Amino acid sequence: MKAIQISRFGGPDMLIPTDVAKPLPRPGEVLIRVRAAGVNFFETLQRQDRYGATPVLPMIPGVEIAGTIETLGEGASGFQRGDRVAVPLFAAGIFSGGYAEYVAADAAHVVALPPGLPFETAAALMVQGLTALHLFRQAQPAGKTVLINAAAGGVGSLLVQMAKHAGAKRVIAAASSQDKLALTRDLGADAGVDYTQPNWGVQVQAATGGAGPDIIYESAGGKIAVTSLELLAPSGWIVLFGALNTRDAGLDMSQLQKLISSNQLLAGFSLLPLLTAENVKTDLAMLFGLAERGELTVLSGGSFPLEQAAAAHEALESRRSAGKIVLVP
C-alpha cells in the first residue's frame, strides 16, 4: 500500500510517498480502508522534531482516520465488512500510522459513522471536535462574553458555534484576516477582530463595552496571548491550549500580579488526560450526529491527495487556511 513516511526530520519535503506492507488485522482488530486522514499542526512539529517527544524514525504520521472496514480479524465483533467508521488513534495512545491507504485498529476504538456524514467531516471532528467539546465543558460560556483566538481554525470555528448555542452573551472572534473573520460571522460570531493589527486589543475592549472578555480561549501564543491576558475581565478565565507559540511573549511578573488582584484564572488544557474509552465513543457519536443534521458546521481547509501530504503541511504551516485540512488516499 501507499503511505507517507518520514525518514529524516526537516521540512515538508521529508514527507515521502512510500510503498509499505499492507497491515494484517490481529485478533480483535479490523482493517480499515482509509478515505480521509486528518492533518494536525502538532504533526508538522513532529516532522521537525520540535514536538514534546522525539518520534522513532521511520514513521508514518497521522492520528485520526475515517473509512470503511475491509476485513475483520479473529474475534473482532460489532462491525462488518463495508461499514463506514472513524478511528481516533490518539485516544488509544497511538500517535502515528494515519497517513496511509490502510490502517489496522482495535475494534474497541472504532466508532460507527452516520450514513450521511462525509468521511472528511468525520476526520475533522476527532482531534478538533473533542478538543472544542472539552474546552467548552471546562470553561462554560453561557451568559458570558467570550473571546476566541484563532477562531477560523478547526477548534476555534467549533467553539464559536458551541458558545453561541450555549447562550453566550457575546462571542468575539479573533483571526488573522478579514476573510477568516467573515467565516466566523457566518458561524454566529457577534464581532470580529484581526489580531495582526496593532490596535486589535482596543477593538476587543470596544466590542465588550470596556469590560473585557469573561472567557478567552487562547491557542495563538506569543504577544497575542499576552495581550489577551491584559484584556481579561475581572474574575475572568483565560484557557491556554494547543501548540502555543512561546517565543517573544514578554510576560512579566506585573501581568501575573494582575491575575491575583483581579481574581482571574489562567488555566491550562490538555485533551488526552480527559479521554476515556467510554466518553470518546459517546462524544464522537454526538458530534457526528450534530454535523450530519447540519447543527454543527465543520469548516474545510482543503482536501489533498495522500501523495500531496507535503503540500498539505505547507498549507497548514502558512496559516492561510481556515478549518481542517485532510488527506484523501
N, C-alpha and C positions, 0 to 999 in steps of 0.2 A: 504494500500500500504506500501511498504518498503521505509524508509527514513533513513538518517544518522542524528542523533540528538546529540547535546551537552547539557548535564545537569549540568556538572561541568567543570570549567576551568582546563586546565592541558595539558598533553602530548597527542600524537596521540591516545592513548588508550581511551581517552574521546570521540572519535567518535564512537558512538554505533548504529549499525543497529537496527531500531525500527519499530514496526507496528504502523502506524498512520492513521487517517481518510483520505481517498482519497478526494481531494478537488472537490467541485462542481463549475462550472463556473457561475459567477454572470452575470447580464445583461452587454453586451458589452465585455465579456471575452471569451476566448477559453481555453479548457482543452487540455494540451499537454502531450502526452506520451513521456517521456524523453528518448532519445537514447544516448546522450552524455552530460556530465556536466563538465565544466572547473574547474580546481583546481588552485587556485592562492595563492601566498605567503602571501598576507595580511590575507587570511583565516586561515593560521597557527598562525598568530598573534592574530586574533580574538579568536581562540581556547584557547590561553594562557592568554587572557585579557591583551594583550600588544598593542592593536590597539588604534587608536585615541579615539574611543568611546566604552564604555563597552556594549556588546550586552546583551539583555534581554534573560535569560535562562528559559526554554529550547529553543534552536534554531536549525534550520536546515541550515547549511551553503550553500553557492553556489549562484553566481550572474549571471551565463550565461549558457544557455541550448540550445540544438538543439534536434529536434524530429519531431513527426507527430501529427497533430491535431486529437484528439479523439472525442470531441464534441464541439459544439458552444453554448454559452449562448444566451439568448434572445437579439436580436438587434445586435449581432456581425456580421460583414459583411466583405467581401473581401477575405474570405477563405472558404474552405470546408473540410469536414472530409477526413483525409488521406493526406492532404497537408504537404509537408516537410518544416519545418520552423525553425527559430532561434529566441531566445528572449534574448536581453541584459538587464536583470533585473535591473542591476545597473544604466542604463541610465534612467530608470523610477523611480530612487530613492529607489529601493528595494534591500536590501543587505543581503538577506537570502532566503532559500527555494529551491535552485537548486539541492542539493544532494538528489534527490527523484525520484521515478518512474513516478510521475505525478506532473505537475505544472499548476495552473490556472493563466492566464496572460491577461491583457488588450489587445484586438486585435489591438489597435493603436500602440503598441510597438512590434508587431510581424513582422518579416522580412522573406520573402519567400527565399528558397534556390534553387540554380540552380540544375537541375536534376542529374548532375554528381558529385556534391560536397559531400564528406563523412560527416556524422554528426560530427565526431571527429575533422575534419578540421574546420568546422563552429564554433565549441565550442572554438577552439584555436584562432579564429580571432576576437573575440569580445573585451575583455579587452586588450589583447596584440596587436591586429591588429589596433584598434582605437588609442591606445597609441602611437604606432610606427608612424602611419599616422600623428597625430597631432604634434608629436615631429619633424617629417620631415618638416612639414609646418612652425613650429616656428623657426627652425634653418636650413635653406635650404642649402644642401651640394653641389650644383652644382659648379664645379670649385674649390672646397675646399679640403684640406687634412683633413680627418675625423678619429677620434679615437672613437671606440665603445667599451665600457666596458661591461662585461657580454654578449659578442657578440654571444654566442651559446644559450642564453636563448630565451624565447618566443618573447620578444620585440627586443632584440639585433639582432637575426637572421633575423628578418624582416627589421630592419634598415640597415643591411649590404646590402640587396638586393635593398632597396629603394634608398640608397645613390649611388650604382653603376648604377642603371637605370637612375638616375637623372643627371649623368655626374660628380660625384665627381672625383677630381683629383687623389686621392689615399684614399683607405679605409683600415684602420689598425684595426684589430680585437684583442681584449684582452679577455682572458678567463683563466680558472684555470687548464687546462690540454692540452696536445698535441692532444688528441683525439677530444676535443671540437674545437681546432683550425683547425684541418683537416676538420671538418664540415663547418666552416666558409669559408675556402678556396674554398670548393665546391660551396658555395653560392656566391662567387665572390670577397672575401676579397683579397686585394693585398699583405698584410703582416699580420703576427700574432705574438703576444707576450703572454707569460704565466705570468700573474701578481702575481703568487705566488712565482716567483723567485726574488731574491733581486735586480737584475740588470735590471728589466723589463723597467724601465724608460729610461735607456741608449739605450735599443733596440728600443724603440719608437723614440727617438731622431735620431738614425741611420736610421730608416725607413723613417723619414721625411727630411733627409739630414741636420739635425741640426736645422731646422726651427721651429719644433714643430707643433702640430695639430692646424688647424684653428677652428675646431669644435670638442668638446668632448661631447658625450652623456654618462652621468655617472649615474649609479644606484647601484654601489657596496658600496660606502661609506667608512668610516674608513680611513686608511692610503692610500688606493688606490685613494680615492677622493683627498687627499692632494697632492699626487704625480702627479695626473692628472693636478691639478691646477698649479703645478710647470712646467709642460711640455707645457702648453698652449702657442701658438704663440702670438706675439703682435697683438692687436686688435682682438684676438680670442674670441670665445664663449665657455663656459662650461655650459651645461644644466643638472641640477640635477632633477632626478625623481625617483619614486618608494619608496619602504620601505627601505630607506638607513640605513646602519649601522652607528650610530652616536657615537659609542664608540671608544676610542683610536685614534681619528682623529688627535689631537695635532695641530690644526690650530692656528697660532698666527698672531698678527697684521702686522708683516713684510710681511707675504704672502698676506694679504689683501692689503697692500700698493702697492704690485706689480701689482694688478689689476688696481690701479689708474694710476701708472706711465706707464703702458703698454697699456692703453686704452682697457682693457679687460672687458668682460661682464660675470658675474656669474648670471645665470638665473635659476629660479625655474619653475617646470612644474607640473601642476595638470590637469588631464583629465576631471573630471566631470564638472567644470565650462564652459568647451568649447563645451559641448554637447547640441544639441537641438533635438527635435523630428524629424526635417527635415534632419539635417546633419547626424544623426545616421543612418537612413534608407538609405540615398544616399551613404554614405561612406561604410557601410557594403555591400551593393549591389555591389559596385565597388571592394572591397576586395574579396568578394566571387567569383565574375566573374574572377578576376585575378588568383585566386587559381585554379578554375575549368579549366581554359585554360592552366595551367602549367606555367604561367608567374610570379607566386609568390609561393615559396616553403615554406611549413609550417612544421617545424621540430617536430616530435613526441617525447615526453619524456616518453611515455608509456601509455597504457590504462589499467585501473584497474576495476574489477567488483565493483559495488556500495558497496557491503559488505566489500570490502578491502580499504575503504577510509583511514583508519589508515595507511596502507602501502603506499598509495599514498602520504600522508602528510610526512611520513618518507623519502620517495624518494626525495621529493621536498626540505625538510629541510637539507638533506645530501649534497646538491649542486652537487651531482654526475650526475644528469640528465641534458640533453640538450633538448631545445624545450619545448613543452607544455604537461603537464600531464592532462589526462581526466579520468573521471569515466564513466563507461558504465553500466547503470542499466539493 
